[in-house]
Amino acid sequence: MTTSSKFVKSTAILSVLGLALTACGNGDGNGDDTEETDGAGTEETDTAEGNGDGGDAEAGGEGGSITLGIIPGWTDGVSMGNVWQQLLENQGYDVELQEVADAGALYLGVANGDVDVYPSAWPEVTHANYMEEHGDSLETLGDYYEGAVLTLAVPEYTDINSIDELNDNAEQFDNRVVGIEPGAGHMDITANEVFPTYNLGDNFELVESSTASMLTELDNAYQEEEDIVVTLWRPFWAYGSWDMKDLEDPEGALGEEEPLSFVANSEFSSEFPDAAEWMSNFSLSDDEYNALEDMIVNEYEGNEAEGAQTWLDENSDMIDEITG
């Protein structure tokens, strides 16, 4: 079902963003129009050309400058960040996207006020430790998606179906679970919950990588019909590009389903009540989310602002209801 050519198209943005992730540590940013801003690892991304086709829309909010934080390569945040940049700019706000190296740095930036909103947080399970760490400095504005879940996944052709079968088949997977960025909540839960629960440490290494590198390894294995186990999550567009199956988790080590949420600095809703209310009223079904992420990541790779504005135009009734 999946071809290498489709993979190249689908992951071109992730390859670029993966490089940007590395650059965050050096202050090199996302291009010539970025600058390192603070100790939380945030970078300011120039948005002068990021207004899409909706920049002349009638302003409906109180205006002001809002900073949205995203993690390069994490496509839920990239998609939501671009959509809300366009939506808020259409309503008269000045909006900047800041790329932040990892989840810990992003939550710190929000707590410190260097970033106003993380528009695709996983606050109840995956990032619960960051929510607890920063406590009253954060507020959850609302949940935009229900039923997000972390997974360990294998290609559909692989002949095991559960995490508790991994130890007996470790050599089949080269004794590796291929992970993503080391600061990701998924990596923390996999290392500190899944591995000890299923006694995987004696037979498997959890490989720190990046989302882009993990997907490259997945595609290479898939094309050769080789077995591989990777850290995935739902919702994620990768499930539409490769035939994958989630390994059963009979012990529940990966945690329960959780919402995807807007997490903001604790002062945000008082400073920007209109924007906060719009975020609290925004929600997506599975079909709506999948269409959004596919449009941003695949159809408009390299021009995410235009893709975001196209999605907003196609869903104008929803947006009018939220901002009306």
PyMOL commands that set and color helices and strands:
alter all, ss='L'
color gray80, all
select helices_A, chain A and resi 4-24+75-90+103-112+128-137+163-165+167-173+185-197+211-223+237-240+268-271+273-280+286-299+304-314+316-323
alter helices_A, ss='H'
color red, helices_A
select strands_A, chain A and resi 34-36+42-45+64-70+93-100+117-121+138-155+176-178+205-207+230-234+244-246+258-265
alter strands_A, ss='S'
color yellow, strands_A
deselect
rebuild
show_as cartoon
